[in-house]
């Protein structure tokens, strides 16, 4: 049996599902945006403390060639070891609700298998990425390897180009959705917010690329 070669030798000593994920990055991403597989995702959590709070659910959709691939989606609900009644009014997931739930580790395995080397997209992405990274850390795993785009930051770039920017303002998902006349379907569910974010992302890509099939680096540098 031929062992896989990894640029990061630490990956060789990690579980097989992580090795499979890490091996995806041996292949370079396509240059053009239309050829790239994006995964737009969202997490619902018990709160905002990265050490104490936990992920309740993860929702994600694949976006490719300016299309949301509805049939290729990801959604899981996690078993809860931590419960915060204060956040139930936001996400609506109560401790004993009858969703099929899986362990945090199983959720991470499924998520890594789904995203592979895709570019991750989220609204205020730093929060969601850090929550996933904290979960990975609890299981002795490294941080996510994927490139990341933040729709909040991308939206700010469109405002800069239109001279409408308020540099102190942080734009919420609701505000941007309203600007683009996007219905807030299933708001504050991981899958619902991921879908709304995916719709926003496609509009932002079109604006930032002026409708052309540009290279990914042009989106990052806009």
C-alpha positions in Angstrom: 0.0 0.0 0.0 1.4 3.4 -1.0 1.2 6.0 1.7 0.0 9.4 0.7 2.5 12.2 0.7 1.6 15.4 2.6 3.3 18.7 2.5 2.5 18.9 6.3 4.0 15.7 7.7 1.8 16.1 10.9 -1.2 15.1 8.8 0.2 11.6 8.4 -0.4 10.9 12.1 -4.0 12.1 12.1 -7.2 10.0 11.5 -8.0 8.8 8.0 -10.9 11.2 7.5 -8.5 14.2 8.2 -5.9 12.7 5.8 -8.6 12.4 3.1 -9.5 16.0 3.7 -5.9 17.2 3.7 -5.1 15.3 0.5 -7.6 17.4 -1.4 -5.3 20.4 -1.1 -2.6 18.8 -3.1 -4.7 19.9 -6.1 -4.6 23.5 -7.1 -7.8 25.5 -7.2 -9.1 26.6 -10.7 -8.1 30.1 -11.6 -11.5 31.3 -12.9 -14.3 32.0 -10.5 -16.8 30.1 -12.7 -14.8 26.9 -12.2 -14.4 27.1 -8.5 -16.5 25.1 -6.0 -17.6 27.4 -3.2 -19.3 26.1 -0.1 -21.5 28.7 1.7 -22.1 27.7 5.3 -23.5 28.8 8.6 -23.4 27.6 12.2 -26.0 28.0 14.9 -24.4 27.9 18.3 -25.3 28.0 22.0 -23.7 31.5 22.2 -20.6 33.5 21.3 -18.0 32.3 23.7 -15.5 30.3 21.7 -14.3 28.2 24.7 -17.6 27.6 26.5 -20.2 27.5 23.7 -20.9 24.8 21.2 -22.2 24.3 17.7 -25.8 23.3 17.5 -26.1 22.8 13.8 -24.3 23.4 10.5 -25.9 24.1 7.2 -24.2 24.5 3.8 -24.8 24.8 0.1 -22.5 24.3 -2.9 -22.3 27.3 -5.3 -20.6 26.7 -8.6 -20.8 28.6 -11.9 -23.1 31.2 -10.3 -25.7 28.5 -9.3 -26.8 27.3 -5.9 -26.8 23.5 -6.2 -29.8 22.9 -4.0 -29.5 19.1 -4.4 -25.9 19.2 -3.0 -26.4 20.5 0.5 -25.3 19.7 4.0 -27.2 19.9 7.2 -26.5 18.3 10.6 -27.7 18.8 14.2 -25.3 18.1 17.0 -25.8 16.5 20.3 -25.7 19.1 23.0 -23.3 19.0 25.9 -23.9 22.7 26.6 -27.2 24.4 26.8 -27.9 28.1 26.9 -31.7 29.0 27.2 -30.9 32.6 26.4 -30.1 31.8 22.7 -33.1 29.5 22.1 -35.3 32.5 21.2 -32.8 33.2 18.3 -32.2 29.7 16.8 -35.3 27.9 18.1 -33.4 24.7 18.8 -34.4 23.5 22.3 -32.4 21.0 24.2 -34.7 18.0 23.7 -36.1 18.9 20.3 -36.6 15.8 18.1 -34.0 16.4 15.5 -31.8 13.5 14.6 -28.6 14.5 16.3 -25.0 13.2 15.9 -21.8 13.7 17.9 -19.6 16.7 17.3 -16.9 14.4 15.9 -19.3 12.8 13.4 -20.5 16.3 12.4 -16.9 17.4 11.8 -16.2 14.3 9.7 -19.2 14.9 7.5 -18.4 18.6 7.1 -14.8 18.0 6.1 -15.9 15.4 3.6 -18.5 17.8 2.2 -16.3 20.9 1.9 -13.0 19.2 0.7 -10.8 22.0 -0.7 -13.7 24.3 -1.6 -13.5 28.0 -0.8 -15.7 28.6 2.2 -18.1 31.5 2.3 -20.0 32.8 5.3 -21.4 36.1 6.7 -19.0 37.4 9.4 -17.0 34.3 8.5 -14.5 34.7 11.2 -17.0 33.6 13.8 -18.2 30.4 12.1 -14.7 29.4 11.1 -13.4 29.9 14.6 -16.3 27.9 16.1 -15.4 25.0 13.7 -11.7 25.3 14.5 -12.4 25.2 18.2 -14.5 22.0 17.7 -11.6 20.5 15.6 -9.2 21.4 18.4 -11.2 19.6 21.0 -10.6 16.4 19.0 -6.9 17.0 18.5 -7.2 18.1 14.9 -5.6 21.1 13.1 -7.5 24.2 11.9 -9.4 24.2 8.6 -7.2 24.6 5.5 -9.7 26.2 3.2 -9.5 29.7 1.8 -12.4 31.9 3.1 -14.6 34.7 1.8 -16.7 36.9 4.0 -19.9 38.3 2.5 -20.0 41.1 5.0 -16.5 42.2 3.8 -17.4 41.7 0.2 -20.5 43.8 0.6 -18.4 46.6 2.1 -16.2 46.5 -1.0 -19.2 47.1 -3.2 -20.1 50.1 -1.0 -16.6 51.5 -1.3 -16.7 51.3 -5.1 -20.0 53.2 -5.0 -18.7 55.7 -2.5 -21.5 54.7 -0.1 -19.3 53.2 2.6 -19.6 53.9 6.3 -16.3 52.5 7.5 -17.6 52.1 11.1 -20.7 50.1 10.1 -21.0 46.4 10.3 -23.6 45.1 7.9 -26.0 42.4 9.1 -27.3 39.6 7.0 -30.8 41.1 7.3 -29.7 44.5 6.0 -27.9 43.1 3.0 -30.8 40.7 2.2 -33.2 43.7 2.3 -31.0 45.7 0.0 -31.1 42.9 -2.5 -34.8 42.1 -2.0 -34.0 38.6 -0.7 -36.7 36.9 1.4 -35.5 35.9 4.9 -36.7 32.3 4.6 -35.9 30.1 7.6 -33.8 32.9 9.2 -31.7 31.8 12.2 -31.5 28.2 11.1 -28.1 27.1 9.8 -29.5 25.9 6.5 -31.7 28.9 6.1 -29.0 31.4 6.8 -26.6 29.5 4.5 -29.1 29.7 1.7 -29.7 33.5 2.2 -25.9 34.0 2.3 -25.5 32.0 -0.9 -28.0 34.2 -2.7 -26.2 37.3 -1.4 -22.9 35.8 -2.4 -24.0 35.3 -6.0 -25.1 38.9 -6.3 -21.9 40.2 -4.8 -19.8 38.1 -7.2 -21.7 39.5 -10.1 -21.2 43.1 -8.9 -17.5 42.7 -8.0 -16.7 41.0 -11.3 -18.8 43.3 -13.4 -20.5 40.2 -14.9 -17.2 38.9 -16.3 -15.6 35.5 -15.6 -12.7 36.9 -13.6 -9.8 35.2 -11.7 -10.3 34.5 -8.0 -7.5 36.8 -7.1 -9.4 39.7 -8.5 -12.3 39.1 -6.0 -9.9 39.0 -3.1 -8.2 42.2 -4.2 -11.3 44.3 -5.1 
